[in-house]
Amino acid sequence: MDFTMLIAAFGGGLLATFMGGLQAFIFTGLTVLAAVMGGEFGAPAVGIISFGSWFGPHVAFAGAVAGAAFAMTRNHIENGQDIVTPLVKFGDPMVLIVGGIFGMVGFLIQYIVGPVIGTAVFDGLLGEGGGAGWTDSVALTVMLSGIIVRLVFGKTGLTGKTPAGEKREWVSTGSRLGFVLTYGAGIGILIGGIAATLGTLGLEGGVAEAAYLFNMTPVIGFAVAAISLIFITCGHYFEGWHHIVLPAGSTAVILFTAGAGPIAAIIGAAITGMFTAFLGEWAAKTLNSHCDTHIDPPAVVIFITQLINFTILGGLIVPALF
């Protein structure tokens, strides 16, 4: 464990609380895109800044979620699900400190579920040292941190309190379901096609720069999706899609790398896109309806689907078929 980064994580959680969780996450996307496009010069920034102690969602966003929940208990905001309001607004140092503490908590959790538990449990399947990547440990940490925050600061329970006489909806149905599956498939087709094109140019055509971008395709998609959330801060209705594009891109990269071909990569990404879009609706309705703190639905989806991608598809299915 890097103890310098652990100490820095306090500042990362504090600053994100100062800024507001959504704004901090948008900066995650901005710094990821800049770092990836910087090639070898930007590579260190991905792990240290974008997914590290500055803007890593397990540190920054998770810290800001905790800060918002604590701000609710001090009557600064009505509901701890408010991840948009910059909490600098209230001038309360304890709110910032709570965000900083949970930034450090997130750093520790990610280290435990990734390099420690992942390596111990999954190295046999994914190869020595590969077990740390058994899923997206950052997303898993955001989910676990949100659950801890709900249990510590919330009063509505893990799945919320449905008002008397109101029928609880757990999954989307009807036209909403059709809409969700449509945009899930479309995003999957897009990122799958981009991955397949870059893969053809890079892996088969021998263009090193294209091969690099091919491997980074899921992260590039994630970055663009994170940046697009700025529409929410501008007052527009918008929906997140980073939980769709990142797993769908991963599916495409895994399949194409295995030699399945461009069409299989696109189809696989489309299927993952529809699955993640549906799962995102379920997670939002189950964990973020009638609640008073934020458990991040996209993080739940990314954790589940990247477990499927990395461990089941990449670790079991692909080696057996190709």
N, C-alpha and C positions, 0 to 999 in steps of 0.2 A: 504494500500500500504506500502511496505517495503522501506523506504527512504534510508536505507543503501544500499540496492540492486540497487536502482535507481542511486545512486552516483557511485557505482561500475560499473554500465552499461556503464558509460563513458569510463572507462578503458577497458571494454570488447570490445566495438566498436573500440577503438583506437588500441588495440593489434591485433584484427582481420584485421584491415586495414594494420597494420605493416606486418602481416603474409601473407595477401592475402585471399580473401573470401573463395576460395575452400579449402585451407589448414586449415582454421579455422573450416570449416564444417566437414572436415575429423576428426579433434580432437573432434568435437561433437560426432561423431560415436564412437571413441575410448573410450571417457569418459563414454558414455552411456553403452557400453558393459561391461566395467570394473565395473561400479556401479551396474548394474543389476546382474552380476554374483557374486557381493559381498553380495547379499542378504540384510538382515536388516542393515548390516554395511555400505553398499554402497548406501542405499536408500536416505539419505539426499543429496548425491552428484547429484542425478538425477535432482532434482528441483533447486538446488543452482548453480551447476557447468554446467552440460550438457545442461539443458534447462533454466538456469538462466542467471546471468549477465556475466558469463565467456564465455561459448561457446553456449549459447542459440541462435539459428539461427535468432530470431527476434532482438537480440542485436548484436551479433558478425557478422554473415553473412550479415545482413541488413546494419550494419555500414560499413562493407568493401565495399559493393555495392555502398554506397554513397561516400565513399572515392575514389573509382575508377572513379566514374562519375566526381567528383570534380578534380581529377588528370587529367582527359581528358581536362577540361576547362583550365588547367594550362600548357597544351601541354606536360605533362609527358608521357602519353600513347595516342595511336591513337584513341582508342574506349573505352568508359566506360563499355562496355560489358566484358572487360578483368578482370575476377575475379580470375585469376591464378597468375598474377605477384605480388610478395610481394612488397608493396608500400614503404617499408623501403628503397628500391633501390634509391629513388629520394631525400631523405634527406629533404623533405618539411614538416615542422611541421604543416602547415595549413591543409594538406591532412589528417594527423592523427587526428587533432582536429575535422574536419568535420566527420570523422568516429566515433569519440567518441560522438559527439553531436547526431548523428543518432542512436547510441547505446542507448542513453537515450530516444530518440524519440520512438524507437521500444519497449522499456520497458513500456513506458506510453501507447502506442497504445494497446499492449497486455493486459494490465490491464483494459483498457476501454472496449475492445471488448469481453473480457472474464468475469472476476468477476463483472464488472459493468453492461454492456448492457446484457450480457448473462443471468446473474442472474435475472435481471428485466424482461426480455422478456420470458425466457424459463423455469423458475423454476416451473411454473404451469404444464408444460408437463413432465419435467424430474425430478421433485421432488425438495424439498427445498435444495438449494445449488448446485443442479445438473445442473442448467442452464448454469453455467460457462463453462461446457463441451459440449456446443451445437455444436461445431465443433472444429477443431484444431486451436485454437486461435493464436498459434505461426506461423503456416503457413499463416493464414489470415494476420497477422501483416507483415510478410516478403513480401507478395503481396502488401499490402497497402503502406509500406515503399518504395518499388520499384517504385510504381506509383508516389509517391511524388517526389522521386529522378528524375524520368524521366521528370516530369513537371517543376522541379526547374532547373536542370542542362542540360537536353537533348534538342535537336533541331529537333528531327525526329517525334515528336508526339507520342501518346499512342500506335499506331499500326505500326509505322514506315513509311518510305517513299519509296515506290516501284520505282525503276529506270524506266525512260521512256522506253516504248517498252517491258518491261518485264512483263510476266503474273504472277500475285500473286497466290501462292498456299496456301490454308487455311487448308486443311486436307490432310492426306496421302492417296494415291490410289495405285492400282496395287500391285506389289510384295512387295513394302515397307509396305503397309497396312497389307498384309498377314504376313510379318515378325514381325511387331509390335504386332499384335493380338496373334501370336504364342508365343512370349516370355512373353507377358502379361498373357496368360493362364497358361504357364508353371510355372511362378513365383507364380501365385495364387494357383495352385495345390500344389506346394511345401510348401508354408507357411500354406495353409489350412490343409494339411496332418500333418505337425508338430504340429499345434494347436490342431487338433483332437486327435492325439496320446497323447500329454501332458494332454489334457482335460480328456481323458478316464482314464489315470493313476491317475490324480490328483483329479478330481471331483467325478469320479465314484469309483476309487480305493482307495481314501482316503490318497494318498501320498501328504503331505503338500508341499514338495519341488517342485513336478511336478505341483501342482495347482498354485504355485507362478509363475513358468516359463510359464505356460499356459496363465495367465493373462498378462504376459510381452512379449508374443510371437510377437505381432506387433512391439513393440519397439526394440526387439532383431533383427528382420528382418531389421528395419530401420537402426540400428547401423551398421550391416554388410554391407548394401548397401552404407551407407555414407563412411565407411572405404574403400570400393572397388574403390571409386573415386580417390584413390591414383594413379591408373593406368594412369589417365590423366596427373598428375604432372610428371609422369615418361616418358611422351611423346608418350604414346599409344593412339590410337583411342578407345574411350569408351563412353558408354551412361549411364546416371543415371537411377536407378530403385527404389530409395527409395519412389518415389511417387506411385509405384505399390505395393510394399511389405507391406507398412504400412497400407493403407486402406484395402487391401485384407486380411491381418491378422486380422484387426479389424472386418471385416465381418464374418470371421470364428469364432472368439471368441464370438461375439454376438449371432450367430446362435447356436453354440454348448452349450453355457451357457443357452440358452432358452430351450434346450432339443431337438433340431432339429436332432441331431445325426451327426456322422462323415462324412457320404457321403454328406449330405446337407451342412455341413461346407466347405467341399472341393469344391463342385460345386459353392457355393456362392462366395468363394474366387477366383475361376477361372473366374467367370463372372465379379467380381470387377476388377480383374487383367487385363482383356481385355479392360474393360471400361476405366480404368485409363491410360493404355498404349495409347489408342486412344486419350483420352483427353489430354494427355501430348504432343502428336504430334500437336494437334490443338493449344494448348497454346503456344508452341514454335514458330509455324508458324505465329500466330496472334500477339503475344506480343514481340517476340525476333528476328524477321526477319527484316532486313533493318533498324535497330535501333542503337542508340548510347549509351544507358545505358541498364542495366540488370533488367528486371522484371522476377522473377524466375518462369519458367513454372511448376516445381514440386510443388512449394508452392501453386500455383493456383489450381492444381489438388487435392492436399491433402486437402485444404480448402473445395472445392466443395464436394469431396467424403466422407470426414469425417462428413460433415453436413448431408449427406444422411445416413451414417452409424449411427451416434449418435442420431440424431433427428428424422429422418423418419423411418429407420429400427428399431433402438433400442427404440425410444420413441413412435412410432405409430403402426408399423406393428407387431413387435414381441409381444407386450402386447395384441394385438387384436387376435392373432393366437394361442398363447401358454398360 
